[in-house]
Amino acid sequence: MATTSKCPRCENTSFEAKIEAPVGAGRQLLFVRCANCGTVVGVTEWESTNDLLHQIINKLDRSNT
């Protein structure tokens, strides 16, 4: 049986993703947080590493031709 994810603070079941730059981080991160109270439940890189690698490969390919 599947369970529904709940906010640890208010037990809301709706979440949102928000890209923000933490103070002093120098880069943006993707925060998963409660849509009701804003409690952060997860953080990850906002850019896909796979996408970034493909961009680098494409730039290298163009510079070698």
C-alpha positions in Angstrom: 0.0 0.0 0.0 1.4 3.4 -1.0 1.6 6.1 1.6 1.2 9.9 1.0 4.2 12.1 1.7 3.5 14.6 4.5 5.2 17.7 5.7 7.0 17.0 9.0 5.8 20.3 10.4 2.2 20.8 9.3 1.3 17.4 7.8 0.3 19.1 4.5 0.5 16.8 1.5 1.3 19.3 -1.2 4.9 20.2 -2.1 6.6 22.7 -4.5 10.0 23.1 -6.0 11.8 26.4 -5.7 15.2 27.5 -7.2 17.1 29.7 -4.8 20.6 30.8 -4.1 21.6 30.3 -0.4 23.6 33.2 1.1 27.2 32.7 0.3 26.6 29.6 -1.9 27.5 31.2 -5.2 25.1 28.9 -7.0 21.5 28.1 -7.2 19.9 25.0 -5.7 16.5 23.4 -6.1 14.6 23.2 -2.8 11.6 20.9 -2.4 9.4 22.4 0.3 5.9 22.3 1.7 3.5 24.3 -0.4 1.7 25.3 2.8 4.3 26.3 5.4 7.5 26.4 3.3 9.4 23.8 5.4 12.2 22.4 3.3 12.2 18.6 2.9 14.9 18.2 0.3 17.6 20.0 -1.7 19.3 19.0 -4.9 21.2 20.6 -7.8 18.8 22.5 -10.0 20.7 21.8 -13.2 20.9 18.3 -14.6 24.5 17.0 -14.6 23.6 15.0 -17.7 22.5 18.2 -19.5 25.6 20.0 -18.4 27.8 17.3 -19.7 26.1 17.3 -23.1 26.6 21.1 -23.3 30.3 20.7 -22.6 30.6 17.9 -25.2 28.9 20.1 -27.8 31.2 23.0 -27.1 34.3 20.9 -27.3 33.1 19.3 -30.6 32.5 22.8 -32.1 35.9 24.0 -31.0 37.7 21.0 -32.6 36.2 21.5 -36.1 
